[in-house]
Structures are given as structure tokens and as C-alpha cells.
Amino acid sequence: MLHRASLGGSLALGVLLLLSNCSTSQQAETTDTTSPGDRSTALGAQGGGTTMSGQTVGGITLTPFNDSPKFPTAAMRLNSPVQGSTVPSPVAFSYELSNFQLTKMTGSEHATMMANSMKGQHIHLIIDDKPYIAEYETKFSQPMDPGKHVILSFLSRSYHESLKHKGAYDLRTITVGPGAAQPDSATANFDVNAPALFYSRPKDAYKGNDAKKIMLDFYLVNTTLAPDGNKVRATINGSEFMLDQWLPYQMEGLPAGQATIKLELVDSSGKLIPGPYNSVTRTISVEP
């Protein structure tokens, strides 16, 4: 009699354990419906950045990155010179910034992996299609030739990566006078509302560690990039890369000597989009 009671209790316990296991298994199946690939993507997003593959052509690798510190509320306002105004040279520039500190070192490993300004965060000032000028104060004067000029300003991390959101840049045209100089056709016909590409980095010379990973960065106005839309065609030492993301890129594998970089803003069929600065070629020096 005792034996039968003990057997009945064991059977009951076994049934309870089986039901419990089935319930736990059912809960796990209904809770985690993602595939291993989806879970990997989700974990990458939680980690604060994604790993993106690079393109390698002619021994040169170009890899996009998006793990730099974000400044989503950073804003820049250019108070002077006023859009469309005529001003004397040197031109007095005056900016108003919020939620962004000039001269502060950007807290990122990129500050040690790539060429970095020891003066910290700054403003990139591009006049027409000339190489940018780094400015570390909100007020300064800049000598400029007589005539019409295109002025692009944007906020930059200490290692020269641009902030790319609306409010972090300003594009306008001004005329510097007096003077009889005839502005060239590019600046005279520039449309501030048309799709435009501006070259930013790389610039000048890279030596030692700075030459191992060189940043390619450009600025876009009035356009976006997409696999089935506009793109930036980057031709580096004759090797062609099609870029469909507006991100900074790390260049690796550049040989010692002069490197030539050509950037073009093209449409979905690879045709150059009209614009005075939508095709630009620069040369840098590389000394590993």
C-alpha cells in the first residue's frame, strides 16, 4: 500500500516536471523569434556601432565607419557675413555655437588611430573649392580676393571628421569688394539649393602612424546617397570605389609617395551631377 502511494507520487512529480519543461520551452520559443543573424545585428546596435565591410581595389582598402561620438544637438549659426552681402576684405566671420565645444579633444580611439588636431574640435571653413581652413574660435577675420565666393562651414571632431546633420553646417554666397576682379564661372553660377559635393579630407601630408589609416571625408548638401540613388565615385590612385553611404571612410594600403584622390557626385547611372564643385581632384603625400 505504501509502495503504491510512493509510485503514484513519483508519477505525479514526473508529470509536473514535464509540464514545467514544456512551458519553459514554449516561453523561450515565443520570446526569441529572431534568427541568429537578426540577434547578431541587434547586439551590434546595442553595442553603439556596427561593423561594416570595406572595399579593396588595387591594393587599397576603403572601409566606412560610424562609431564616432555623436553630437545630435550640436548647432552652428553663422551671424556674419550675411548671405548675399558685399563685404570688405579681410572678411569678419562670427559664429554662434550650441552643444558643441571648440578646442575640446573628441573622446574616441580614432583620435589616436588617425591624424588628429592637438588643438581639438574646430570649424572647417571651405571657401569656394579650396582646401579647408581649420578655425578654433567663433570670431576671426579671413583675407579673401575680390569677387563672389561660396562659403561652406561645418563643425568638425578633433580628428577632422565632419558632423553631418542639419544644423551643423552653413552654406552661403557673399561678394568681397570693392574690386574689379571678375568672379570665375563656378562661383558666379553656384546654386545654394542644388545638389553639391565638397571635398574635406585627406589633406596635405601623412607620416608614420598617421599614414596607416587615412580618413576620407566629404560634405554633401541638398542630396543623399543610396544604393539605387546618387553616389560618390572615389578614384584613388586610379582605383575606383562607388560610395553609397554618407560616412567617413578609412583608407588603408596607400603606397609611399604622392596619392591622387578624385571625388565625383554621380547619379544612379554613374553620370556626373551638374555642379561646379561636384568633381574635385586633390593630391596628398604619404610617408609610411
ChimeraX commands (.cxc) that place a marker at each C-alpha (Angstrom):
marker #1 position 0.00,0.00,0.00 radius 0.5
marker #1 position 2.81,2.34,0.88 radius 0.5
marker #1 position 4.60,1.24,-2.25 radius 0.5
marker #1 position 1.61,2.14,-4.44 radius 0.5
marker #1 position 1.34,5.58,-2.80 radius 0.5
marker #1 position 5.02,6.22,-3.36 radius 0.5
marker #1 position 4.72,5.18,-7.01 radius 0.5
marker #1 position 1.70,7.44,-7.52 radius 0.5
marker #1 position 3.61,10.38,-6.01 radius 0.5
marker #1 position 6.58,9.82,-8.30 radius 0.5
marker #1 position 4.31,9.71,-11.32 radius 0.5
marker #1 position 2.64,12.96,-10.30 radius 0.5
marker #1 position 6.00,14.64,-9.77 radius 0.5
marker #1 position 7.17,13.46,-13.18 radius 0.5
marker #1 position 4.08,14.88,-14.87 radius 0.5
marker #1 position 4.58,18.22,-13.14 radius 0.5
marker #1 position 8.23,18.39,-14.22 radius 0.5
marker #1 position 7.28,17.52,-17.81 radius 0.5
marker #1 position 4.61,20.23,-17.91 radius 0.5
marker #1 position 7.05,22.72,-16.44 radius 0.5
marker #1 position 9.71,21.95,-19.06 radius 0.5
marker #1 position 7.17,22.21,-21.87 radius 0.5
marker #1 position 6.00,25.57,-20.55 radius 0.5
marker #1 position 9.59,26.89,-20.31 radius 0.5
marker #1 position 10.38,25.66,-23.82 radius 0.5
marker #1 position 7.19,27.21,-25.18 radius 0.5
marker #1 position 8.01,30.53,-23.49 radius 0.5
marker #1 position 11.52,30.53,-24.98 radius 0.5
marker #1 position 10.16,29.83,-28.46 radius 0.5
marker #1 position 7.60,32.63,-28.30 radius 0.5
marker #1 position 10.02,35.14,-26.71 radius 0.5
marker #1 position 13.02,34.74,-29.06 radius 0.5
marker #1 position 11.73,34.63,-32.62 radius 0.5
marker #1 position 14.80,36.22,-34.22 radius 0.5
marker #1 position 17.24,34.34,-36.37 radius 0.5
marker #1 position 20.91,34.17,-35.30 radius 0.5
marker #1 position 21.68,36.84,-37.90 radius 0.5
marker #1 position 18.97,39.14,-36.54 radius 0.5
marker #1 position 20.23,38.67,-32.99 radius 0.5
marker #1 position 23.76,39.49,-34.11 radius 0.5
marker #1 position 22.53,42.72,-35.70 radius 0.5
marker #1 position 20.59,43.65,-32.58 radius 0.5
marker #1 position 23.60,43.06,-30.37 radius 0.5
marker #1 position 25.73,45.17,-32.66 radius 0.5
marker #1 position 23.23,48.03,-32.43 radius 0.5
marker #1 position 23.20,47.80,-28.62 radius 0.5
marker #1 position 26.98,47.98,-28.64 radius 0.5
marker #1 position 26.84,51.50,-30.10 radius 0.5
marker #1 position 28.17,50.83,-33.58 radius 0.5
marker #1 position 28.08,48.41,-36.46 radius 0.5
marker #1 position 30.89,46.61,-38.19 radius 0.5
marker #1 position 30.91,47.39,-41.90 radius 0.5
marker #1 position 32.89,45.65,-44.58 radius 0.5
marker #1 position 35.33,47.52,-46.75 radius 0.5
marker #1 position 36.08,47.54,-50.47 radius 0.5
marker #1 position 39.55,46.59,-51.71 radius 0.5
marker #1 position 40.65,47.65,-55.18 radius 0.5
marker #1 position 44.20,47.82,-56.46 radius 0.5
marker #1 position 45.61,47.04,-53.01 radius 0.5
marker #1 position 43.75,49.95,-51.40 radius 0.5
marker #1 position 41.01,49.25,-48.85 radius 0.5
marker #1 position 38.23,51.73,-48.13 radius 0.5
marker #1 position 36.15,50.98,-45.02 radius 0.5
marker #1 position 33.24,53.12,-43.75 radius 0.5
marker #1 position 32.85,53.70,-40.01 radius 0.5
marker #1 position 30.10,55.19,-37.87 radius 0.5
marker #1 position 31.27,54.67,-34.29 radius 0.5
marker #1 position 32.45,58.22,-33.58 radius 0.5
marker #1 position 30.89,60.18,-30.67 radius 0.5
marker #1 position 27.59,61.66,-31.75 radius 0.5
marker #1 position 26.59,65.29,-31.24 radius 0.5
marker #1 position 22.92,65.18,-32.33 radius 0.5
marker #1 position 22.01,68.53,-30.75 radius 0.5
marker #1 position 25.14,70.41,-31.82 radius 0.5
marker #1 position 24.22,73.51,-33.80 radius 0.5
marker #1 position 26.11,76.24,-35.62 radius 0.5
marker #1 position 24.85,79.62,-36.75 radius 0.5
marker #1 position 26.86,81.99,-38.93 radius 0.5
marker #1 position 25.82,85.52,-37.99 radius 0.5
marker #1 position 28.16,87.27,-40.38 radius 0.5
marker #1 position 28.88,87.72,-43.21 radius 0.5
marker #1 position 25.22,87.78,-44.22 radius 0.5
marker #1 position 24.04,85.69,-47.18 radius 0.5
marker #1 position 24.31,87.67,-50.42 radius 0.5
marker #1 position 26.06,90.62,-48.80 radius 0.5
marker #1 position 29.03,92.58,-50.09 radius 0.5
marker #1 position 31.79,92.90,-47.50 radius 0.5
marker #1 position 35.36,94.20,-47.38 radius 0.5
marker #1 position 38.47,92.05,-47.05 radius 0.5
marker #1 position 39.56,90.71,-44.64 radius 0.5
marker #1 position 36.10,89.23,-44.09 radius 0.5
marker #1 position 34.90,89.19,-40.47 radius 0.5
marker #1 position 33.34,85.83,-39.55 radius 0.5
marker #1 position 31.17,85.44,-36.44 radius 0.5
marker #1 position 29.57,82.13,-35.39 radius 0.5
marker #1 position 27.22,81.13,-32.61 radius 0.5
marker #1 position 27.52,77.51,-31.37 radius 0.5
marker #1 position 25.41,75.41,-29.04 radius 0.5
marker #1 position 26.05,71.95,-27.56 radius 0.5
marker #1 position 29.50,71.76,-29.13 radius 0.5
marker #1 position 32.80,72.85,-27.61 radius 0.5
marker #1 position 35.64,74.10,-29.77 radius 0.5
marker #1 position 39.22,73.13,-28.79 radius 0.5
marker #1 position 37.98,70.04,-26.87 radius 0.5
marker #1 position 39.59,66.72,-27.76 radius 0.5
marker #1 position 36.98,64.32,-29.17 radius 0.5
marker #1 position 36.74,61.27,-26.92 radius 0.5
marker #1 position 37.33,58.44,-29.39 radius 0.5
marker #1 position 40.02,55.90,-30.23 radius 0.5
marker #1 position 40.07,57.48,-33.69 radius 0.5
marker #1 position 41.89,60.42,-32.12 radius 0.5
marker #1 position 44.87,58.09,-31.63 radius 0.5
marker #1 position 44.43,55.99,-34.77 radius 0.5
marker #1 position 44.24,58.80,-37.36 radius 0.5
marker #1 position 45.65,62.26,-37.91 radius 0.5
marker #1 position 44.31,64.36,-35.02 radius 0.5
marker #1 position 44.44,68.08,-34.29 radius 0.5
marker #1 position 46.06,68.68,-30.92 radius 0.5
marker #1 position 44.05,71.92,-30.75 radius 0.5
marker #1 position 40.84,69.89,-30.52 radius 0.5
marker #1 position 37.43,70.29,-32.14 radius 0.5
marker #1 position 37.02,73.07,-34.66 radius 0.5
marker #1 position 35.16,74.57,-37.62 radius 0.5
marker #1 position 36.04,73.63,-41.17 radius 0.5
marker #1 position 35.79,76.69,-43.41 radius 0.5
marker #1 position 35.77,75.95,-47.14 radius 0.5
marker #1 position 35.94,78.95,-49.46 radius 0.5
marker #1 position 34.85,78.09,-53.00 radius 0.5
marker #1 position 36.54,74.75,-53.69 radius 0.5
marker #1 position 39.81,75.44,-51.89 radius 0.5
marker #1 position 41.25,73.20,-49.13 radius 0.5
marker #1 position 39.52,73.92,-45.83 radius 0.5
marker #1 position 40.81,76.25,-43.14 radius 0.5
marker #1 position 40.56,74.98,-39.54 radius 0.5
marker #1 position 39.18,77.60,-37.14 radius 0.5
marker #1 position 39.22,77.16,-33.35 radius 0.5
marker #1 position 37.37,80.33,-32.35 radius 0.5
marker #1 position 33.91,81.64,-33.18 radius 0.5
marker #1 position 35.21,85.02,-34.37 radius 0.5
marker #1 position 38.05,85.59,-36.82 radius 0.5
marker #1 position 38.98,87.50,-39.98 radius 0.5
marker #1 position 39.90,85.89,-43.27 radius 0.5
marker #1 position 41.58,87.68,-46.21 radius 0.5
marker #1 position 39.70,86.99,-49.47 radius 0.5
marker #1 position 40.07,88.06,-53.08 radius 0.5
marker #1 position 37.55,90.46,-54.62 radius 0.5
marker #1 position 34.53,88.86,-56.28 radius 0.5
marker #1 position 31.77,86.38,-55.47 radius 0.5
marker #1 position 32.56,83.45,-53.16 radius 0.5
marker #1 position 30.86,80.28,-51.94 radius 0.5
marker #1 position 31.25,79.73,-48.19 radius 0.5
marker #1 position 30.72,76.33,-46.54 radius 0.5
marker #1 position 31.23,75.97,-42.79 radius 0.5
marker #1 position 30.69,72.85,-40.69 radius 0.5
marker #1 position 31.56,71.50,-37.25 radius 0.5
marker #1 position 34.41,69.00,-37.01 radius 0.5
marker #1 position 35.65,66.48,-34.49 radius 0.5
marker #1 position 39.29,66.84,-33.42 radius 0.5
marker #1 position 40.37,64.22,-35.99 radius 0.5
marker #1 position 38.64,66.22,-38.74 radius 0.5
marker #1 position 35.52,64.07,-39.16 radius 0.5
marker #1 position 32.60,66.34,-40.03 radius 0.5
marker #1 position 29.26,66.49,-38.24 radius 0.5
marker #1 position 26.75,65.72,-40.95 radius 0.5
marker #1 position 23.33,66.55,-39.53 radius 0.5
marker #1 position 21.18,69.54,-40.38 radius 0.5
marker #1 position 22.14,72.49,-38.21 radius 0.5
marker #1 position 25.82,71.53,-38.05 radius 0.5
marker #1 position 26.70,73.35,-41.28 radius 0.5
marker #1 position 26.06,76.59,-43.19 radius 0.5
marker #1 position 26.26,77.25,-46.93 radius 0.5
marker #1 position 26.02,80.74,-48.40 radius 0.5
marker #1 position 27.44,83.10,-51.02 radius 0.5
marker #1 position 28.97,86.53,-50.47 radius 0.5
marker #1 position 30.74,89.15,-52.57 radius 0.5
marker #1 position 34.04,90.64,-51.46 radius 0.5
marker #1 position 34.70,94.18,-52.64 radius 0.5
marker #1 position 35.49,96.73,-53.71 radius 0.5
marker #1 position 37.42,95.43,-56.64 radius 0.5
marker #1 position 37.18,94.91,-60.37 radius 0.5
marker #1 position 38.06,91.21,-60.24 radius 0.5
marker #1 position 35.69,89.10,-62.33 radius 0.5
marker #1 position 34.47,86.04,-60.39 radius 0.5
marker #1 position 35.00,82.75,-62.16 radius 0.5
marker #1 position 32.02,80.99,-63.67 radius 0.5
marker #1 position 31.89,78.33,-60.95 radius 0.5
marker #1 position 31.21,80.73,-58.10 radius 0.5
marker #1 position 29.16,83.12,-60.25 radius 0.5
marker #1 position 26.72,80.36,-61.19 radius 0.5
marker #1 position 26.64,78.47,-57.89 radius 0.5
marker #1 position 23.13,77.49,-56.75 radius 0.5
marker #1 position 22.88,77.05,-52.95 radius 0.5
marker #1 position 19.77,74.87,-53.45 radius 0.5
marker #1 position 21.32,72.39,-55.90 radius 0.5
marker #1 position 22.99,69.06,-55.01 radius 0.5
marker #1 position 26.60,69.79,-54.11 radius 0.5
marker #1 position 29.73,67.89,-53.07 radius 0.5
marker #1 position 32.62,69.47,-51.16 radius 0.5
marker #1 position 35.97,67.76,-50.60 radius 0.5
marker #1 position 37.22,67.83,-46.98 radius 0.5
marker #1 position 39.82,65.12,-46.17 radius 0.5
marker #1 position 42.50,63.91,-46.69 radius 0.5
marker #1 position 44.73,66.94,-46.89 radius 0.5
marker #1 position 48.48,67.69,-47.09 radius 0.5
marker #1 position 50.98,65.06,-45.79 radius 0.5
marker #1 position 50.68,61.90,-43.67 radius 0.5
marker #1 position 53.64,60.30,-41.92 radius 0.5
marker #1 position 54.26,57.28,-39.68 radius 0.5
marker #1 position 51.18,56.10,-37.78 radius 0.5
marker #1 position 49.03,58.78,-39.40 radius 0.5
marker #1 position 49.73,57.15,-42.78 radius 0.5
marker #1 position 48.38,53.71,-41.78 radius 0.5
marker #1 position 44.73,54.75,-41.65 radius 0.5
marker #1 position 43.91,57.92,-43.55 radius 0.5
marker #1 position 40.38,59.31,-43.36 radius 0.5
marker #1 position 38.39,60.17,-46.46 radius 0.5
marker #1 position 35.59,62.60,-45.65 radius 0.5
marker #1 position 33.42,64.86,-47.80 radius 0.5
marker #1 position 30.41,67.09,-47.35 radius 0.5
marker #1 position 27.08,66.82,-49.14 radius 0.5
marker #1 position 24.40,69.49,-49.42 radius 0.5
marker #1 position 20.89,69.08,-50.88 radius 0.5
marker #1 position 21.36,65.38,-51.65 radius 0.5
marker #1 position 21.55,61.91,-50.11 radius 0.5
marker #1 position 23.34,58.72,-51.14 radius 0.5
marker #1 position 21.75,55.31,-51.69 radius 0.5
marker #1 position 22.49,52.00,-53.45 radius 0.5
marker #1 position 19.80,52.85,-56.02 radius 0.5
marker #1 position 20.33,56.61,-55.97 radius 0.5
marker #1 position 23.10,59.19,-56.02 radius 0.5
marker #1 position 26.60,58.07,-55.08 radius 0.5
marker #1 position 30.09,59.46,-54.66 radius 0.5
marker #1 position 32.65,57.95,-57.02 radius 0.5
marker #1 position 36.07,57.97,-55.37 radius 0.5
marker #1 position 39.05,57.29,-57.62 radius 0.5
marker #1 position 42.20,56.75,-55.56 radius 0.5
marker #1 position 45.47,56.29,-57.48 radius 0.5
marker #1 position 43.37,55.07,-60.42 radius 0.5
marker #1 position 41.32,52.57,-58.36 radius 0.5
marker #1 position 37.57,53.29,-58.44 radius 0.5
marker #1 position 35.18,52.95,-55.47 radius 0.5
marker #1 position 31.43,53.64,-55.52 radius 0.5
marker #1 position 30.23,55.02,-52.17 radius 0.5
marker #1 position 26.52,54.85,-51.36 radius 0.5
marker #1 position 26.73,55.93,-47.71 radius 0.5
marker #1 position 27.49,59.42,-46.44 radius 0.5
marker #1 position 30.02,58.33,-43.85 radius 0.5
marker #1 position 33.73,58.83,-43.22 radius 0.5
marker #1 position 35.97,56.13,-44.70 radius 0.5
marker #1 position 39.33,54.75,-43.60 radius 0.5
marker #1 position 41.86,54.35,-46.39 radius 0.5
marker #1 position 44.49,51.65,-45.90 radius 0.5
marker #1 position 47.19,50.37,-48.19 radius 0.5
marker #1 position 48.24,53.65,-49.79 radius 0.5
marker #1 position 51.85,53.27,-51.01 radius 0.5
marker #1 position 54.56,55.76,-50.15 radius 0.5
marker #1 position 54.68,58.82,-52.37 radius 0.5
marker #1 position 52.02,61.03,-53.92 radius 0.5
marker #1 position 48.42,59.82,-53.79 radius 0.5
marker #1 position 45.75,61.28,-56.05 radius 0.5
marker #1 position 42.11,61.33,-54.88 radius 0.5
marker #1 position 39.23,62.29,-57.13 radius 0.5
marker #1 position 35.67,62.63,-55.81 radius 0.5
marker #1 position 32.61,62.93,-58.04 radius 0.5
marker #1 position 28.92,63.24,-57.21 radius 0.5
marker #1 position 27.10,60.97,-59.66 radius 0.5
marker #1 position 23.53,59.82,-60.24 radius 0.5
marker #1 position 22.21,56.24,-60.17 radius 0.5
marker #1 position 23.58,55.58,-63.65 radius 0.5
marker #1 position 27.05,56.91,-62.81 radius 0.5
marker #1 position 26.63,60.20,-64.66 radius 0.5
marker #1 position 28.20,63.30,-63.11 radius 0.5
marker #1 position 25.58,65.55,-61.50 radius 0.5
marker #1 position 25.96,69.15,-62.75 radius 0.5
marker #1 position 27.60,71.48,-60.27 radius 0.5
marker #1 position 30.83,73.50,-60.19 radius 0.5
marker #1 position 32.35,71.52,-57.30 radius 0.5
marker #1 position 30.86,68.07,-57.93 radius 0.5
marker #1 position 34.15,66.80,-59.35 radius 0.5
marker #1 position 37.36,67.59,-57.50 radius 0.5
marker #1 position 40.87,66.13,-57.51 radius 0.5
marker #1 position 43.43,66.53,-54.74 radius 0.5
marker #1 position 46.93,65.19,-54.10 radius 0.5
marker #1 position 48.41,64.18,-50.75 radius 0.5
marker #1 position 51.81,62.93,-49.63 radius 0.5
marker #1 position 52.17,59.56,-47.89 radius 0.5
marker #1 position 55.28,58.63,-45.90 radius 0.5
marker #1 position 54.72,55.31,-44.00 radius 0.5
marker link #1:1,2 radius 0.2
marker link #1:2,3 radius 0.2
marker link #1:3,4 radius 0.2
marker link #1:4,5 radius 0.2
marker link #1:5,6 radius 0.2
marker link #1:6,7 radius 0.2
marker link #1:7,8 radius 0.2
marker link #1:8,9 radius 0.2
marker link #1:9,10 radius 0.2
marker link #1:10,11 radius 0.2
marker link #1:11,12 radius 0.2
marker link #1:12,13 radius 0.2
marker link #1:13,14 radius 0.2
marker link #1:14,15 radius 0.2
marker link #1:15,16 radius 0.2
marker link #1:16,17 radius 0.2
marker link #1:17,18 radius 0.2
marker link #1:18,19 radius 0.2
marker link #1:19,20 radius 0.2
marker link #1:20,21 radius 0.2
marker link #1:21,22 radius 0.2
marker link #1:22,23 radius 0.2
marker link #1:23,24 radius 0.2
marker link #1:24,25 radius 0.2
marker link #1:25,26 radius 0.2
marker link #1:26,27 radius 0.2
marker link #1:27,28 radius 0.2
marker link #1:28,29 radius 0.2
marker link #1:29,30 radius 0.2
marker link #1:30,31 radius 0.2
marker link #1:31,32 radius 0.2
marker link #1:32,33 radius 0.2
marker link #1:33,34 radius 0.2
marker link #1:34,35 radius 0.2
marker link #1:35,36 radius 0.2
marker link #1:36,37 radius 0.2
marker link #1:37,38 radius 0.2
marker link #1:38,39 radius 0.2
marker link #1:39,40 radius 0.2
marker link #1:40,41 radius 0.2
marker link #1:41,42 radius 0.2
marker link #1:42,43 radius 0.2
marker link #1:43,44 radius 0.2
marker link #1:44,45 radius 0.2
marker link #1:45,46 radius 0.2
marker link #1:46,47 radius 0.2
marker link #1:47,48 radius 0.2
marker link #1:48,49 radius 0.2
marker link #1:49,50 radius 0.2
marker link #1:50,51 radius 0.2
marker link #1:51,52 radius 0.2
marker link #1:52,53 radius 0.2
marker link #1:53,54 radius 0.2
marker link #1:54,55 radius 0.2
marker link #1:55,56 radius 0.2
marker link #1:56,57 radius 0.2
marker link #1:57,58 radius 0.2
marker link #1:58,59 radius 0.2
marker link #1:59,60 radius 0.2
marker link #1:60,61 radius 0.2
marker link #1:61,62 radius 0.2
marker link #1:62,63 radius 0.2
marker link #1:63,64 radius 0.2
marker link #1:64,65 radius 0.2
marker link #1:65,66 radius 0.2
marker link #1:66,67 radius 0.2
marker link #1:67,68 radius 0.2
marker link #1:68,69 radius 0.2
marker link #1:69,70 radius 0.2
marker link #1:70,71 radius 0.2
marker link #1:71,72 radius 0.2
marker link #1:72,73 radius 0.2
marker link #1:73,74 radius 0.2
marker link #1:74,75 radius 0.2
marker link #1:75,76 radius 0.2
marker link #1:76,77 radius 0.2
marker link #1:77,78 radius 0.2
marker link #1:78,79 radius 0.2
marker link #1:79,80 radius 0.2
marker link #1:80,81 radius 0.2
marker link #1:81,82 radius 0.2
marker link #1:82,83 radius 0.2
marker link #1:83,84 radius 0.2
marker link #1:84,85 radius 0.2
marker link #1:85,86 radius 0.2
marker link #1:86,87 radius 0.2
marker link #1:87,88 radius 0.2
marker link #1:88,89 radius 0.2
marker link #1:89,90 radius 0.2
marker link #1:90,91 radius 0.2
marker link #1:91,92 radius 0.2
marker link #1:92,93 radius 0.2
marker link #1:93,94 radius 0.2
marker link #1:94,95 radius 0.2
marker link #1:95,96 radius 0.2
marker link #1:96,97 radius 0.2
marker link #1:97,98 radius 0.2
marker link #1:98,99 radius 0.2
marker link #1:99,100 radius 0.2
marker link #1:100,101 radius 0.2
marker link #1:101,102 radius 0.2
marker link #1:102,103 radius 0.2
marker link #1:103,104 radius 0.2
marker link #1:104,105 radius 0.2
marker link #1:105,106 radius 0.2
marker link #1:106,107 radius 0.2
marker link #1:107,108 radius 0.2
marker link #1:108,109 radius 0.2
marker link #1:109,110 radius 0.2
marker link #1:110,111 radius 0.2
marker link #1:111,112 radius 0.2
marker link #1:112,113 radius 0.2
marker link #1:113,114 radius 0.2
marker link #1:114,115 radius 0.2
marker link #1:115,116 radius 0.2
marker link #1:116,117 radius 0.2
marker link #1:117,118 radius 0.2
marker link #1:118,119 radius 0.2
marker link #1:119,120 radius 0.2
marker link #1:120,121 radius 0.2
marker link #1:121,122 radius 0.2
marker link #1:122,123 radius 0.2
marker link #1:123,124 radius 0.2
marker link #1:124,125 radius 0.2
marker link #1:125,126 radius 0.2
marker link #1:126,127 radius 0.2
marker link #1:127,128 radius 0.2
marker link #1:128,129 radius 0.2
marker link #1:129,130 radius 0.2
marker link #1:130,131 radius 0.2
marker link #1:131,132 radius 0.2
marker link #1:132,133 radius 0.2
marker link #1:133,134 radius 0.2
marker link #1:134,135 radius 0.2
marker link #1:135,136 radius 0.2
marker link #1:136,137 radius 0.2
marker link #1:137,138 radius 0.2
marker link #1:138,139 radius 0.2
marker link #1:139,140 radius 0.2
marker link #1:140,141 radius 0.2
marker link #1:141,142 radius 0.2
marker link #1:142,143 radius 0.2
marker link #1:143,144 radius 0.2
marker link #1:144,145 radius 0.2
marker link #1:145,146 radius 0.2
marker link #1:146,147 radius 0.2
marker link #1:147,148 radius 0.2
marker link #1:148,149 radius 0.2
marker link #1:149,150 radius 0.2
marker link #1:150,151 radius 0.2
marker link #1:151,152 radius 0.2
marker link #1:152,153 radius 0.2
marker link #1:153,154 radius 0.2
marker link #1:154,155 radius 0.2
marker link #1:155,156 radius 0.2
marker link #1:156,157 radius 0.2
marker link #1:157,158 radius 0.2
marker link #1:158,159 radius 0.2
marker link #1:159,160 radius 0.2
marker link #1:160,161 radius 0.2
marker link #1:161,162 radius 0.2
marker link #1:162,163 radius 0.2
marker link #1:163,164 radius 0.2
marker link #1:164,165 radius 0.2
marker link #1:165,166 radius 0.2
marker link #1:166,167 radius 0.2
marker link #1:167,168 radius 0.2
marker link #1:168,169 radius 0.2
marker link #1:169,170 radius 0.2
marker link #1:170,171 radius 0.2
marker link #1:171,172 radius 0.2
marker link #1:172,173 radius 0.2
marker link #1:173,174 radius 0.2
marker link #1:174,175 radius 0.2
marker link #1:175,176 radius 0.2
marker link #1:176,177 radius 0.2
marker link #1:177,178 radius 0.2
marker link #1:178,179 radius 0.2
marker link #1:179,180 radius 0.2
marker link #1:180,181 radius 0.2
marker link #1:181,182 radius 0.2
marker link #1:182,183 radius 0.2
marker link #1:183,184 radius 0.2
marker link #1:184,185 radius 0.2
marker link #1:185,186 radius 0.2
marker link #1:186,187 radius 0.2
marker link #1:187,188 radius 0.2
marker link #1:188,189 radius 0.2
marker link #1:189,190 radius 0.2
marker link #1:190,191 radius 0.2
marker link #1:191,192 radius 0.2
marker link #1:192,193 radius 0.2
marker link #1:193,194 radius 0.2
marker link #1:194,195 radius 0.2
marker link #1:195,196 radius 0.2
marker link #1:196,197 radius 0.2
marker link #1:197,198 radius 0.2
marker link #1:198,199 radius 0.2
marker link #1:199,200 radius 0.2
marker link #1:200,201 radius 0.2
marker link #1:201,202 radius 0.2
marker link #1:202,203 radius 0.2
marker link #1:203,204 radius 0.2
marker link #1:204,205 radius 0.2
marker link #1:205,206 radius 0.2
marker link #1:206,207 radius 0.2
marker link #1:207,208 radius 0.2
marker link #1:208,209 radius 0.2
marker link #1:209,210 radius 0.2
marker link #1:210,211 radius 0.2
marker link #1:211,212 radius 0.2
marker link #1:212,213 radius 0.2
marker link #1:213,214 radius 0.2
marker link #1:214,215 radius 0.2
marker link #1:215,216 radius 0.2
marker link #1:216,217 radius 0.2
marker link #1:217,218 radius 0.2
marker link #1:218,219 radius 0.2
marker link #1:219,220 radius 0.2
marker link #1:220,221 radius 0.2
marker link #1:221,222 radius 0.2
marker link #1:222,223 radius 0.2
marker link #1:223,224 radius 0.2
marker link #1:224,225 radius 0.2
marker link #1:225,226 radius 0.2
marker link #1:226,227 radius 0.2
marker link #1:227,228 radius 0.2
marker link #1:228,229 radius 0.2
marker link #1:229,230 radius 0.2
marker link #1:230,231 radius 0.2
marker link #1:231,232 radius 0.2
marker link #1:232,233 radius 0.2
marker link #1:233,234 radius 0.2
marker link #1:234,235 radius 0.2
marker link #1:235,236 radius 0.2
marker link #1:236,237 radius 0.2
marker link #1:237,238 radius 0.2
marker link #1:238,239 radius 0.2
marker link #1:239,240 radius 0.2
marker link #1:240,241 radius 0.2
marker link #1:241,242 radius 0.2
marker link #1:242,243 radius 0.2
marker link #1:243,244 radius 0.2
marker link #1:244,245 radius 0.2
marker link #1:245,246 radius 0.2
marker link #1:246,247 radius 0.2
marker link #1:247,248 radius 0.2
marker link #1:248,249 radius 0.2
marker link #1:249,250 radius 0.2
marker link #1:250,251 radius 0.2
marker link #1:251,252 radius 0.2
marker link #1:252,253 radius 0.2
marker link #1:253,254 radius 0.2
marker link #1:254,255 radius 0.2
marker link #1:255,256 radius 0.2
marker link #1:256,257 radius 0.2
marker link #1:257,258 radius 0.2
marker link #1:258,259 radius 0.2
marker link #1:259,260 radius 0.2
marker link #1:260,261 radius 0.2
marker link #1:261,262 radius 0.2
marker link #1:262,263 radius 0.2
marker link #1:263,264 radius 0.2
marker link #1:264,265 radius 0.2
marker link #1:265,266 radius 0.2
marker link #1:266,267 radius 0.2
marker link #1:267,268 radius 0.2
marker link #1:268,269 radius 0.2
marker link #1:269,270 radius 0.2
marker link #1:270,271 radius 0.2
marker link #1:271,272 radius 0.2
marker link #1:272,273 radius 0.2
marker link #1:273,274 radius 0.2
marker link #1:274,275 radius 0.2
marker link #1:275,276 radius 0.2
marker link #1:276,277 radius 0.2
marker link #1:277,278 radius 0.2
marker link #1:278,279 radius 0.2
marker link #1:279,280 radius 0.2
marker link #1:280,281 radius 0.2
marker link #1:281,282 radius 0.2
marker link #1:282,283 radius 0.2
marker link #1:283,284 radius 0.2
marker link #1:284,285 radius 0.2
marker link #1:285,286 radius 0.2
marker link #1:286,287 radius 0.2
marker link #1:287,288 radius 0.2
view
